[in-house]
Amino acid sequence: MKRVVLDQIPFRVDRNLLFKRIHLQPDDEDGARVMEMIKEAEEIGRPKVVYTLSSINDKQDDHVIIDGVRLSSRIMRVNFADINRVFPYVATCGRELHEWAEGIEDMLEQYWAAVIMEQAHTAAQKYFYEHLENEYRLGKFRSMHPGSLEDWPISQQRELFQILGDVRKSVGVELTESCLMLPIKSTSGILFQTESDFVSCRLCPREGCPNRRAEYRPGLYAEKYQAAGN
């Protein structure tokens, strides 16, 4: 297992995107305060990523073992059928921005801060992807995230964090009792090299999801992921 912490990630707020998102203009009444918050955020913002280059030790019908840790998911087992290495990771806006936002009392400003933190989180993810491409020439890749499907429940955040080591110490992210992450503008998952068009949304029947990236395909699980005899 090779463990890497990316903590020198450049971060600049995309001002045009921010003002568009919050439906303001820089010269509006609240524009000056937004600009102040942008300056504060850029001064303290430290988006981060921790990841490991991990080996798949074993593959069984409904689980895989990665660096000695069992992850229970039939979909993961099928997705990882032809590979032997994966990249578990956590990407975050950083605890610095999280604590900064927690100190803001005005509800409207809290919303602005949340949008700024989203940009920091996006910067971390983008940097991570570019880093992997430069280091490993992955080409096409996909990712799985605990809790995005019933097949791999959010409770397995604990196992994912076990693979990654002390995530709180390395990038400032910790799990709540319900396995949500703090800072909330963080993502966790396992990135894997593949030629498939896997998107978890195609297996998720949830209606009205604002993050849906592909149409639900009701027969896909039975067609591709269901074990014989089930």
N, C-alpha and C positions, 0 to 999 in steps of 0.2 A: 504493500500500500504506500502510495506517495501522497502526502498531504501538503496542500498549498494554501496560503492565505494571501489574498489580493487586497491590500489596504492602502494603495497609493493610486486610487482611481480618480481621475479628473472629474470635477463636478462644476458645471455652470448651468444656472437656470435658463431654460429657453423662455425668454420673456414674452415673445409673441404667442407662443403656445399657452403659457400660463394665463395671460390676460384674456385670450380667447376662451379658455376653459372656465374662467370665473366670471365671464361676461362683463368685463370692465375694460376701460382704456387708461393708459398711463396718466392722461391729463384729467381723468375723472376725480371726483372729490376724494375717493378712497385710494386713488392711484399712488399717491405719495407714500402712504402707509405700506402698500404692497411692495413698493420699491425698497423701503426700509427692511422689510422682511426678507426680500431677496438677498440684500446685502448681508444680513445676519446669517442667513442660511448658507450662503456661499463661503462665508468665513469659517463656519464651524462644521459644515457638512463633510462627512467622511464615509461615503458608501463603501461597502466591503463585500467580499466573497470568500468563503472557505470551500474547498473541494478536495476530493481525493481521487486519485487514479486507482481504482479498486478492481480486484480480481473476483470473478464468479467462481466459487469453490465447488458448487454442486447445483444441480437442477433436478427437481422432482416434479411430480404432476401438478402440484398447487403451490409451490414455493421455490425460491432460490436462496442460496446462501452466498452472501457477499462479505468478504473479509471475516468469515466466521460468524456472521450475524444472519439469522433467518428472517426473510421477508416473505410474507404470505400473500401471494397474488397469482392467480392462474393467468391473467393477462400479461403480467410481467414475465412469467415463465415462457409464454409463447413469444413475446417480443424479444426475449434474450436468447432464443433458441440457438442462434448462429454466431453469437459473440461471447467473448471471454473477459472483456473488460468494460467497465462503466465508470461514470463520473458522478457520484453522489455530491450534492452541493447545497449550500445555503447562500442566498444573495440578499442583501439588506440595504436599506437607506442609511443605516448606521444609528447607533444609540445616541450619538451627539444630537442629531436632528430630532430623534424621538423625545429626548429629555427637553430640548428646546420647545417643541410643540406642546409638551405637557405643561409648560409654564405659561401658556397663553390662555387667558380667561375668556376673552371675547369669542362668541360662537362663530361669528363670520370669519374672524381671523384664524380660528381653528381650522375652518374649511380651507382657507388659503394655504395654511401650513401643510395640510394633508396633501394638497395637490403638489406642493413643492417637494414633499417627501416622496411622492409617487415618481417624480422626475429623478430624484436621487436613486431610487430603487431601479428604475429603468436604466440609468447610467451604469449601475453595478452589473445588471444582466448583460447589457450590450458589451461591456468591457470583458466580461467572463467569456462570452461567445467568441469574441475576437481573439482573446488569449488562447482559448482551446484550438482555434483554427491555426494560429501561428505556431503553437507548440506541437500539435498532433495531426494537423491536416485532416480533420475529420470528414470534410465534405458534408454530406447530408446527415442530420441528426434529429432526434426527437427526445422528448422527456416525459417522465411520469411523475406525478405529484401525489403524496399521501393525502387521502381525503377527497380527491377529485372524482373517484369512483368507489362504489361500495366494495368492489373487489380488492382494493388496497385502502383500508380504512385509515382515518386520520390518527388513530391510536398508534400507528406504526411510525409516527414521527419519532417516537422514543428510540426505535431501532435504527432509524436513519441517523439520528443524532449520535447514537452509539458508534456508528461507523466513522462519523466525522470527528469524534473526540470532544474536547471541551469547547463547544461552539460559543458558549457565553464568554469564555476567556479570549477566544480567537477573534470573534467579530461582534460580540455584544448581543447575541440573540439567545433568548431562553424560551423554554416551553412553559405554558400555564398548565394547570391540572387537567384541563380539557384538551391539551396538546395544540393549542393555538400558539402562534409565535409573537413574541414581543422583541423588537418593534413590530407593529402590525404590518408595516410596509416592507415585508420580507417574503421570500418564497423559498421553498425547499423542494428537492426532487432528485431524480436520478436521470442524468442525460446519457443517451446511448447512441452509438453510430448505427445507422440503418438505412436501407433503401426503401423501406416501407413508407406509407403515407399515414401512419398512426397519428390520430388526434383523439384524445379521450372524449371529447364532446360527442363524437359519433356513437359512443356507447352509453351516453348519459341522457335519460329521458326527462330531466328537469326542464320544466317550462318557464319561460320568461327570464332566463339567465342572461344578465347583461354582459357576461364574459364569453358567451358562446362563440366559437370560432368555426364550427362546422355543424351541419345538419345531423340530427339524431337518426341513426339507421337501426331500426328495431331488430332486424335479423342478423346483425353483424356478429354479436357475441356467439350465437349458436353456430354461425357459419365458420368463424375463425378461431374462437377461443374456448368453446365448450369441449370438455374432455369426452372422449368416446365412452358411450354407455350412460352418460348423464342426461 
